[in-house]
Each structure stands twice: as structure tokens, then as C-alpha cells.
Amino acid sequence: MEFIVAIDGPAGSGKGTITKKISTELGLVSIDTGATYRCVALNMLQENVGLDEEAKIKQILENINIDLKPDGKIFLNGEDVTNKIRTPEVSKFVSPVSALKIVRDKMVDIQRKMAEGKNAIMEGRDIGTVVFPNANVKIYLDATPEERANRRMKQMAEKGIKLDYQQVLQEIIERDTRDLNRAIAPLKKADDAIYVDSSNMTIDEVTNKIIQIIKFATRDVD
Ligand code: DC
């Protein structure tokens, strides 16, 4: 038996932070599905494989080994790529890579195997709609583009990097448009997902709200 919590939503909605917090508090395995797409994008960059080279992409997918460790480290074919998958180069390339059907088919398969037989919390864009349409709890976590831009500015400022607000906002809007309009598995709230707008909520408030929802869903299981 597995118990699956699906957290979907756009970039910057707080999914990553909140998923990790809830996984620690409730003892659920945390699965960051975006990291799996980032691993494919990095592998393609490492092997100099372009978006239209289907045979080479297929080969990469046949040999790929992605390991999400419990401590948050990410291994690609035995190499620790935890930081390498977060570079601007990978962040840019992963968007078109994640729109390819052969990539999505393989990643959905890998993601389902990662959760098999486990109690897991999975974050992504299509968990409640495609990966686990029968998930026990489905959350669609949202925030306004302006708030997500502010969060990104703050996050980078903490690392000593000052960004231009208008440019950050523009990038977020462009990424949303791509994710919402792509042909396969677009970012979409599942009909039975609970919508949570985190724009005016703290991380703890969102975490607690979702924990309440999960506890309510498990009341008959305990
Ligand atoms: O959440 P993230 O920024 O790490 O995701 C990286 C990319 O992968 C992003 O362009 C959206 C895509 N993605 C997806 O298409 N489906 C998922 N379930 C998770 C991420």
C-alpha cells in the first residue's frame, strides 16, 4: 500500500520548501520530480545532445540512473549533481527538454517507481493529473507572479545577488505561459485538487494548512 500526496503548482509557489518540511514532519518520502527533468537536461548538455536528436535522447534515457537520496542529494549516473542541476544553463534548457514526449514518458515511469509501495509526498506540475491521478491528497499550490518574483529576488539577495525585478517578473510570466500551454501534461489544477494560494501566507502557515488537509485525509487510515 502506498499513500501519495501530490503537490503541483508553478515555479516559485513554494512547493519545494513546503514539500521538504512536510516530509520531515510527517515522515513521508520526498520526491522532487523537477529534479528528474533537470537530470535529463544536464545529461544532454554533458553529452552535447540537442533537442531534435531523438535517437541520442533515447539512448540517454535508456542508460539514465537518477537517485534522489533521503538527505536531499541528487545523483545522476553515480555523480553527485545536486548543485549542477540548479545552474542557469540547466534551468533554461530543462523547460524545452521537459516538453518532449519521450522524456516525459520515461520520467513518469521513473517517478512512479520511486514512490512504489511508499508513503510519499511528490512535487511537480502533473503529479495529480498524470503521475498519480489517484493520489490520496492533491494540492495545487499557487501564488501571484508578483509575489513569486519578490520571493526569487529575496532568495537571490540572500546569496548576495541583486536582480532586476521587472526582468524576474517577465521570466516568471514567460515560464508560466510555456508550462501552462505545452501540448503534453501542461501545468493544470486537477479537478479534485485543493487550491491553496500562498501569496499572503508564511511558509509555516502553508505547511500547517497542508498538514491539516493530509491528517484529515488519513483519519480513517490510522
Ligand atoms: O520544479 P523545477 O523548476 O525544478 O522543474 C524543472 C522543469 O521541469 C520545469 O521547466 C518544469 C518541468 N517539470 C515538469 O514538466 N513536470 C514536473 N512534474 C516537474 C517539473
Residues whose N, C-alpha, C, O or C-beta is under 5 A from the ligand:
A	BS01	DC	A11 T33 G34 A35 Y37 V94 S95 S98 E123 G124 R125 D126
